[in-house]
């Protein structure tokens, strides 16, 4: 049996690895979900993995089954690929966030859908394929048996910042309205046996690896046991956590001793009302600075997730946010535009405000709805402006000076520096410009056919949000 597994790419990201500079490598960290599906495939199966950021889909090959994983922004491209293979008589299965949250839509384009994790579902897909009864929705079991090792030889290590990514937990008990995690995992959280996780990490050849957990530290007893197991391995790693991790100095010290050098934390906004409106009131903006200081004292840098477009946001939010990010000492940002993904409660609540249902624009980098207190163009321009300003050369150099003098800085400053330079590369490669809406020239941005144009009328190419370093959207499901 020949199986082809595909991660589609759209827009700027397709074949981006062909560029000599700023080729997206820093934001590619293995193909964890597809590697898991490959391992769950029959032992005698010949499996090939294609990442469209790196290579083209092979032509002229006979495959018995094609599997595609996609976020919403890549769904249109996934449907194109599916149509091409189905015309040749090759059955296609789709999984990932978009298919899980919109299975009926996906089934209009593919033969079957894997909803949720691949465990238990992919094996049934293979069984039904062989029995001639493939079709419908296959529900995965995230608590199912997890492979001890993955066939990482199926991907070229040189194309990724690391192929060593793993997870200890799946899901998050928080129910933030704008986040798709709760919808994907139905509010549940799953944990792997600590011994199994430590054994897998010990097998990694390189010292650096990534935890892609949504909230690794949510269960203090579990993470304490995990950190004790990691300490002897002397690895370096980064992960994602809530801001309340900074309330526990002992935990921070244990994380540092176990090799943690960086955290992705969803601050989202500095507006308490906006946080409350999204059921994330446990974040307290007035405590951000002290929390970041404590994390820095333990030698860990912080990448903050920032979201623009809440109903409380006005044109001043961009300048105010930029000033606050500098004031509290954030080391990197992943700035997004509030995006109501189809299949989530947020989408249902914002249906009447949508200005686009082109899924390719649902990449967290396009304004797809009408904001309450500014125009969609102002939201777009302001978000772009924040990214450009934060990743300007003077600001990167200013932060680099801080990294060198913070605890552990001389050993670890190359990690946040590489991340900042990679984001700087995005700004330059994708020509991200934007402007502060408070000082905007009304002729600078204008809407035409769903794109933003600069003053000269040339298309302003907005970057699509990648599965970034520390990204919260990679899953072990197909």
N, C-alpha and C positions, 0 to 999 in steps of 0.2 A: 504494500500500500504506500502510495506517495502522497504526502500531505504538505500543502503550502500554507504557511501562517504569515499574515501580512499586518503590518502596522502602517496604515495610510497616512500620507502627509498632504497638506493643502497649502495654497498660497506661497509665501516666501520660504516655507520650510521644506518643500519638495526638492530633493537633491541639493540641499544647502551644503552638504559635506564636500561638494565639489569645489567650493570656494577655498582659496588658499588661506585667506585670513577671515577671522570671525565666522567660522563654519558651523557654529552651533554645538561643537563637541562638548563644551562645558555643561550644557544642559541635557546631554544624553547620558543616562546612566543605566545601561543594560536594557534588556527587553524582558523584564521579570515575568510579566503576565504570559507572554508567548513562550518563554522558556519553560514555564510551569506546564502549559498545555502540551508542549513537546515531550516533556517527561511523562505526562499522563497518557501519551499515545502508546499504541502497542509496541513491544520491543522490536518487532520485525519491520516497523514502519520506517520509511525514508522521509525525514522531516527537513524542510528548508524554511528558514525565517527570512523575511524581507522587511527591512525598515526603509520606507520611501524617502526618508531624509538622506539616506546614504546610497541606495541603489534602486534600479528600476526592476519592475516585475518581469520575470523571465518570460519570453515568448517561445512558442514551439515545443513546450514541455507538456507531457501528459500527467495530470494530477488526478487523484481519486477523490480528493477533498480539499477545499480551501476554507481556512478559518480567518476571520478578520476581527480585529479589536479596534474600537474607535470611541473617542469622545465626541460630543455633539458637533464641534466645528469640523471634524473630519468625516462625519457621517455622509455628506453628499459624495465625497470622493470614494468612500467605502461602497456606496450604492453603485457608483460607476464601475468599480472593479468587479463587484458581484455580477452586474449585468453582463460584462464581458465574458466571465467564466461560465455563467449559466447558459449563454448562447452556444457555448462549446459543449454543453452537456455535463459540466462539472458542478456538483452540488456545493453550495456555499453556506457556511454557518457564521453567524455574527454574534459577538459578545461585547463586553465593555459597558461603560456607563450609559451611552445613548441607547443601545439596544435593551439594556436592562430596564431603563426607565420608560422606554417607548417600544415595547416588544411588538405590538400590532403594526406600527408603522414599519419597523424593520422587516417584519414578515412579508410585507408587500414587495421587498427587494431581494430577500434571501430565502433559503429553504428551511432554515431552522435558526432559533435564537437560544443562546446560553445566557440565562438571567442570573446575575450575581456571580459568585465564584465558580471556577471550573470544576472544582472537586466533586466527584460523583456525577456531574453532568456530562463531561467530555467522554468519559468511559461509556455512558449510555448512548451518546451520539455515535460513537464508533460501532457499538453493537447494532444500533438501528440501521446504520449505513450498510453494514454487511448483511443485515436481514432484509434490506429493501424497504424499510419503513421509516426512513428519516423524515422528520418534519415536526413543526410545532415549537413549543417552548420547553426547554430543559432547565429546570431549576437547580442551581448549584448548592452545595452545602459547605459553607465556610469553615465548619468545624470538622470537615472530613480529613482523611489521611493525607498528609503533606509529604511530598518527596523529600528524602534526606539530602539529595544533591540534585543539581540542575545541569543540563547539558550546555554549559556556557561556551563550549567549543563551537556551537552553532553560530555565534556572532564573533565578529572581528574586534578584539579588544582595543585595537588602535583607533577605532571609530568612536569610542566612548570614554568619558572621563573616568569611569570604572564600570566593570561588569559585575562588581561585587556589591549588589544591593540585596537586601533581605527585609523581612519584617518579623516582629515578635507578636504584634497584635494587629487586629483588623477592626475598623469601626471606631466610633466615638460615642460616648453617652450623652454628649451635649446635643442640642437640637436647634442649632442656629438656622434661621429660616433661609438664608442665602446660600447655605452649603448643601451640596448634593450628597454628602457622606451619609447623613441620616436617612435619606430616601433610599440610597443604594443598599445599606445594611439594615434598614428598618429599625434604626435606633439601637441595634444590638452591638456588642463588642465581644471579640473572640481573642483568646490568648493561646499561643503555642506553648508546649512544655519548655521550660527554661533550658533543660539539658539538651534538647534537640536544637534550639537556637544557637547555643554556645558551640555545639559540635559543628554546626554548619559554618559559623564564622571562623572557627579555628582552621577550617579547611581552605579559607581564602588565601591565595598566594601573596597578594599585596597587603600592605599594612592598612591602607585607607579603605573604608567601606561606608555604605549609606543604609540607615534604617528608613524605610518609607512609610512607617506607621503614621496614622492620623494623629495620634496623641499618645506617645510611648509611655509617658509618666502618669497616666490617669489613675492607675492602680499602684499605689505606693509600695505595698508589700510585694507585688509581683516584680516591679521594676527594681526594687532593692535586691531581690534574689538574682535577677538578671545581671545587674551591674557587678555584683560580687563574682559572678561567673566570668564576666568579661575582663575584669581587672588583670588577671595573670596573662592574658593574651597580648597585652601591650599594643592594641590597635588604636587607630584614630578614626573617629566617626562623627557624623552629624545626623540630626534627627529633627522631629517636629514635636512641639509641646505647647501647652497653654501657658499663659503668662504667670499663672499661679505657681509654676515650678519655682519661681524666684522667692516664694514665701518660705521655702524650706532650705535653709543654708546647708544642713547636713546632706540633703539630697544633691544639691549642687556640688558639694565637695566629693561625694561618691561618684557622681557622673564624671567630674574632672579626672579623678583617679582611674576611672574605667576607660578613659580615652576620648570622652566627648570634647570636641573643639568648637562646635557650633550648633545653633538652634534656629529653626524656622518657627516663628511665633505669629499667630494671626492677631495683630493688634486691631486691624480693620479700619478704625477711625479714632479720632480724639474727641468725638462728640458722644457723650453719655446717652443722650436721647436716642441717637441712631442705634447704638448698641442695644438699648432696651427694646427698641422696635423690632429687632431681629432675634430676640431671645438670647442675646449674648451679654446680658447685664452683669455677668460675673467678671467681665473685664472692667477695670477701673482706671480710666485715663489719668487721673490725678496720681496714680501710683506707678505709672509707666517708667518714669525716670529712675526712681529708686530701684525698681525691679531690674532694669537694664544695667544699672551700676553694679548690683549684686552679681549678676551673671558675668559681667566683664571681670569682676574681681576674681572669679574662679577660672579665668582664662578662656572663656567661650565667647565667640562673636554671635551676633544676632541679625538674622534676616527677617524683616517684618513684612507680613502680608498686609497690604493697604487696599481698601476698596472705596471707590468714589461712585456717587450716584444715589446715596440714601435720600429719602424724602426730606431730611433736615439739611441737606447740603445746598449751599448757596455758592455763587462764584468765588467768594473769598476763601472757600474751603481748601483750595489748592495751595495758595500762598501760605495759609496758616499751617497746613499739614507739613509743607516743606520746612518751615521754620521749626516746628515741633520735632520733626525727625532729626534735625541737626542738634537741637537743644538736648534731647534725651540720649543722643549718641548711638543711633541706629547705624549698623555697619553695611547693610544692603537692604533693598526693598524689592518686593514683587508687587507692583502697583497694578490693580485691576479695575475694570469698570463693572459695577454690579450687573450680573447677567442672570436673568431668569431662565434657567435651563428647562427645556420641555420635559414634562414628567415630574416636576417638583411642585410643591405647594406655592412657591414664589411665582412660578410661571402662571399658575391658575389665577393668582391674585392680581397679576399685572397684565392680563390678556388685553384689556381695553387700552392700554398705554403703549403697546408694542408698535414700533415703526418698521420692523423687519422681522420676517420669519424665515429668512435665508440662514439656515443652520451654520453655514460656513462663517458667518459673522458672530456666532455665539462662542467666541474664543476668549472672553474676558478682556478683550482689547478694543471692542467696538461698542458704541452706544446703540442699543437696539430698542430702547424705549424712550418715552418722553419724561424727563425728570420733572419733579414738582416745582423747583425753585430756580431753574436755569433752563436753557435750551439744550437739546441733544448735541448741537455743535459746540456749545460751551463746555459740556461735559467731556466731549472728545478732545477738544483743544487743551483743556486744563489737565487732563490725565496725561496726555503726551508731554506737556510742558514740565510736569513734575518729574517724569522719567528723565527727560533730557537734562534738567537742571541738577537733579540728584547725582546723575552719572557724568557730570561735566568733569574735565580734568582737574580743575582746582579743588573740587569737592572730594574727588577720589584721593588726591594727594593729602588733603587735610585729614581724611580718615586714616590713611596709611601711617601718618605720623603718630596717631593715637594707638594704632595696632602695635607699633613697635615698642611702645612703653607699657602696654597693659600686661598683666601677668601671663607668661607663656607666649608673649607676642613674638619674640625672636624665633621661637620654634614653629609658630603656626601662622604668622602673618601672610604667608603666601596663599593660604586658602581663601581668606576674604578678598585679597588682592586679585586673585584669578577670577573670582566671581564678579567683582566690580568691573574688571576689564572686559569680561564676557558681555556684561550688560552694556557697557560702553560700545562694544562692537555691534550690538543690536541697534543701538541708537544710530550709529553711522551707516551700517549696512541697510537698514530699513528706512533711513532718512526720517527718523522721528523728530518732529519739531515742536508743534504745539505752541501755545502762548497762554499767558495768564489772562483769564477772561476779564479780570478787573481792568486790565489795560488794553483790551483787545481792539484791534482795528476791524470794524465791521466788514471790510472788504477782504480781510486776510483769509477767512475760512468761509466757504460757501458750499452748499449741498448740491450735488449733481449725480444722479443715477446711483445713489447709495454709497458714493465714495466721497472722501474729502480731498479738495484740491487746494494747492498752495496759491500764492498771489499770482504766479505766472501761469496758472492753469494746468500745471503738470500734476498727474495723479500723486497724491501723498500716500506712500505705501506704509500702512500701519502694520506693525509686527503682530503676528499671531503668538499667543502665549504658549510656550513649549511646556512639556512635562519637565519643569525646571528642577534644578538641584533642590532637593527637599520638597519637591512637589507633593501635594496632598492627594493627587488624583490617580497615582499608579496603583493598580490592584493586581492580585493574583488571578482574578477571573479573566476569561478570554477577552 
